[in-house]
Amino acid sequence: MLQRYLHTLIQQGRLTVRINPGKTYAFGNSIPDRPDLDVAIWINSPWTAFKIGFHPYLYFGEAVMEADLIVEKGSLWNLMELIGLNLQNAPDRGWLSRLLHGIKRFLPAHSLNASRANVAHHYDLSEKLYRLFLDEDMQYSCAYFQSPQASLEEAQIAKKDHIADKLYLSPGQSVLDIGCGWGGMALHLAKQAGVNVTGVTLSTEQLAVAEQRALAPSVNARVRFELCDYREVSGLFDRIVSVGMFEHVGLAGFDGYFQTVADRLKEDGVALIHTIGRRGKTGGRSAWLNKFIFPGGYIPSLSEITDSVEKSGLFITDIEPLRLHYAETLRHWRARFLAHREEIAALYDERFCRMWEFYLCWCELGFRYGDLMVFQVQLAKRLDTLPITRDYMMPQASARVAEEAASETLKGFARAGQAIRQGEAG
């Protein structure tokens, strides 16, 4: 089954598969100027090979985690990129996948207890782990790369500034940060715009860090953090921001989420939702990611978002897709993770390191070669709350300059990616 799957999938580049005890298969053809796409792997048994062929979206990752699949030539990222370049050849997941997806909307939304358990599974890991691969502000979401040369720190600051611009803030306004993480966004908005921010999270580990950071004299009176579900928040706010949290709501909870946003906004309020999204209506969950990394997670299509927004009565005032930005963010995280691998193994173990390297590579593959991107969706209760042009979102440059720069930026990302791949191959 695996042989048939790979024969269909691998058309560009070469993959050699050695299955214990002694069978070897080769798929595709070498590309002379891409030696990094000549990859060889070892699989420990025919049974493991069968499982991967039967359900690659689950058992491929499990095999890597358990060292039942080992990359013998190249790196794990080389293997992922080989797969990514051939994704268009992947066999269709078929009618069963579409049927299961159709059922999901009718399942109950995550309960408060289930939401807390899902968050704890991932976000209550050691703070030290996250400090080893995130930027200094511990932004665990897509950065905004205004140029290919930008550092991770610069790109994360640019992301926060970009979101602040879209929120159209004024000093003294009240802001609700849904899924505030370690507090970086809330602190940034309070410092830069003089607003009063309430951040809510379900992670006890994140709350402890955020509360400590909020003791700084420059923000102490304007920022507070609470351990609670967004559905438990009361009161009205001028602005609502939510970055990297909507992915955890689950398809059945979309309507309730946007209704809560509408209920918590004042009449002249504005919200900015920053979420991972995808092209297409099926396949919003990865079996491996759902089991080992983000239980209960679901990646929305844009149509699924807009359908629920319309039911809430909110106006969609702007949508911006961030293409390739998360691929670049993940590349930086992966490099930092690998640079600190020994320290992370000491915190946990080698199995954990294999799991997380696979997670970072798998996600980068999805954003660089698959259907994933980030949507920034701006919402308002009234049509006249915000300016009717987008210039206020780009205070440092006119829209014309930004347009002219966009083409060169994309070309720069392509050149940088090629150089990186060649460097990793060497």
Secondary structure, DSSP 4 states (H G I P E B T S, - for coil): -HHHHHHHH--SEEEEEEETTTEEEEEEE--TT-GGGEEEEEES-HHHHHHHHH-HHHHHHHHHHTTSEEEEES-HHHHHHHHHHTGGGSPP-HHHHHHHHHHHTTSPPPPHHHHHHHHHHHHTS-HHHHHHHS-TT---S----SSTT--HHHHHHHHHHHHHHHHT--TT-EEEEET-TTSHHHHHHHHHH--EEEEEES-HHHHHHHHHHTTSTTTTTTEEEEES-GGG--S-EEEEEEES-GGGT-GGGHHHHHHHHHHHEEEEEEEEEEEEEESSSS----HHHHHHT-TT--PPBHHHHHHHHHHHT-EEEEEEEE-SHHHHHHHHHHHHHHHTHHHHHHHS-HHHHHHHHHHHHHHHHHHHTSSEEEEEEEEESSTTSS-SSSGGG-TTS-HHHHHHHHHHHHHHHHHHHHHHHHHHH-
